[in-house]
Amino acid sequence: MTGRYYEEFTVGEPIDHAKRRTISESDNQRFCDMTMNQQPLHLDAEFAGETEFGERLVNGLYTLSLAVGISIPETTDGTIVANLSYDGVEHPNPVYHGDTIRARSTVTDKRETSDGERGVVTMRVETFKLVDGDDDVLVCEFERTVLSEKRPADGDESAD
């Protein structure tokens, strides 16, 4: 377990995630197949070549899902009860096959549940594609709200 308990989150704290992923054509194709999304902008090179983008785009829901996955080790791995919501999703720039993605989470809010046994944590997740010689380009951002476990009172991290 590498995630954080509720008490270990600090509002305003940025968390730069170490994992990165270069998105392949196969990643995008499999995601579209699994989700039954047959949008030609994601799958048809000839169609996409005639759009303003000039080539196929990576499915935005894959980019969102990848950002969540990248963020889990440093935030909620082993300490989450549930994902409660994803809000305010935006895709300000396109993602293409071959782009490498990284993510940063910033804790924006936290509060105990009404029974005091768990906590609700909200993070702003920003997803960037790495661009040589330039600042990273923001490609997806959203708020992720989770129900988090509190640290066991006796310090026993194996307690349920």
C-alpha positions in Angstrom: 0.0 0.0 0.0 1.4 3.4 -1.0 -1.7 5.6 -0.7 -2.5 8.1 2.0 -5.0 8.0 4.8 -7.4 10.9 5.2 -5.1 12.6 7.8 -2.2 12.6 5.5 -3.8 14.9 2.9 -3.2 18.6 3.2 -5.4 21.1 1.5 -3.3 23.1 -1.1 -0.7 20.4 -1.4 0.4 19.5 -4.9 1.3 15.9 -5.6 3.4 15.3 -8.7 3.0 11.7 -9.8 6.1 9.8 -10.8 4.5 7.4 -13.3 4.2 8.4 -17.0 2.7 6.6 -19.9 3.3 7.0 -23.7 0.0 6.3 -25.4 0.1 3.9 -28.3 -2.3 3.4 -31.2 -3.1 0.0 -29.7 -4.0 1.6 -26.3 -6.5 3.9 -28.0 -7.9 1.1 -30.3 -8.4 -1.3 -27.3 -10.1 1.4 -25.2 -12.4 2.3 -28.0 -13.2 -1.4 -28.6 -13.9 -2.1 -24.9 -16.2 0.9 -24.5 -17.9 0.4 -27.9 -16.9 3.9 -29.0 -16.5 3.8 -32.7 -16.0 7.6 -33.3 -14.0 7.8 -36.5 -12.0 10.7 -35.1 -10.4 8.2 -32.8 -10.1 5.3 -35.2 -10.2 6.3 -38.9 -6.9 7.9 -40.1 -8.4 9.1 -43.4 -11.4 10.7 -41.7 -9.3 12.3 -39.0 -6.8 13.5 -41.5 -9.5 15.8 -43.0 -10.4 17.4 -39.7 -8.8 20.4 -38.0 -6.6 18.0 -36.0 -5.1 16.4 -39.1 -4.8 12.9 -37.4 -6.6 10.6 -35.1 -7.1 11.8 -31.5 -6.8 9.6 -28.4 -10.2 9.1 -26.8 -10.7 11.7 -24.1 -12.1 9.2 -21.7 -9.0 7.1 -22.0 -6.9 10.2 -21.1 -9.1 10.8 -18.1 -8.9 7.1 -17.0 -5.1 7.1 -17.5 -4.8 10.2 -15.3 -6.7 8.6 -12.5 -4.6 5.4 -12.8 -1.4 7.4 -12.7 -2.5 9.3 -9.6 -3.5 6.3 -7.5 -0.1 5.2 -6.1 0.6 8.5 -4.3 -3.0 9.2 -3.3 -5.5 6.3 -2.7 -3.7 3.0 -3.3 -5.0 0.8 -0.5 -6.7 3.6 1.5 -9.7 4.3 -0.7 -13.3 3.2 0.2 -14.8 4.6 -3.0 -14.5 7.1 -5.8 -17.4 9.5 -5.3 -17.3 11.7 -8.3 -15.4 13.2 -11.2 -16.5 16.8 -11.9 -15.6 19.6 -14.2 -13.8 17.5 -16.8 -12.1 19.6 -19.5 -9.9 18.7 -22.4 -8.2 21.9 -23.5 -5.8 20.3 -25.9 -5.7 17.1 -28.0 -3.8 14.0 -27.3 -2.3 12.0 -30.1 -0.7 8.5 -30.5 2.8 8.7 -29.2 2.2 11.5 -26.6 3.6 10.9 -23.1 1.2 11.8 -20.3 2.0 12.8 -16.7 -0.3 14.0 -13.9 -0.4 16.3 -10.9 -3.0 16.2 -8.2 -3.7 19.2 -5.8 -5.8 18.6 -2.7 -8.5 21.2 -2.8 -10.8 20.2 0.1 -11.2 17.6 2.8 -13.7 16.9 5.5 -14.6 14.1 7.9 -17.8 12.1 7.2 -20.7 12.8 9.6 -19.9 9.7 11.7 -16.2 10.8 11.9 -15.0 7.4 10.7 -13.8 8.3 7.3 -12.9 11.4 5.3 -13.9 12.9 1.9 -11.0 14.3 -0.1 -11.3 16.3 -3.3 -8.3 16.7 -5.6 -7.9 18.8 -8.8 -6.1 16.5 -11.3 -4.2 18.1 -14.1 -2.9 15.9 -16.9 -0.1 17.1 -19.2 1.5 15.8 -22.4 5.3 16.2 -22.4 6.6 18.4 -25.2 10.3 18.6 -26.0 11.8 22.1 -25.4 8.5 23.5 -24.2 6.4 23.7 -21.1 4.1 20.7 -20.7 0.8 21.1 -22.4 -2.4 20.7 -20.3 -4.6 18.1 -22.0 -7.2 17.2 -19.3 -8.2 18.5 -15.9 -11.0 17.5 -13.5 -11.9 17.2 -9.8 -11.8 13.7 -8.2 -13.6 13.2 -4.9 -12.9 10.1 -2.9 -14.0 8.5 0.3 -10.9 7.8 2.2 -10.1 5.6 5.2 -8.7 7.2 8.3 -5.6 5.9 9.9 -6.4 3.0 12.2 -6.4 4.3 15.8 -4.0 1.6 17.0 -1.6 2.2 14.2 -2.4 -1.2 12.7 -2.5 -0.6 9.0 -3.9 -4.1 8.3 -7.1 -3.4 10.2 -10.3 -3.2 8.1 
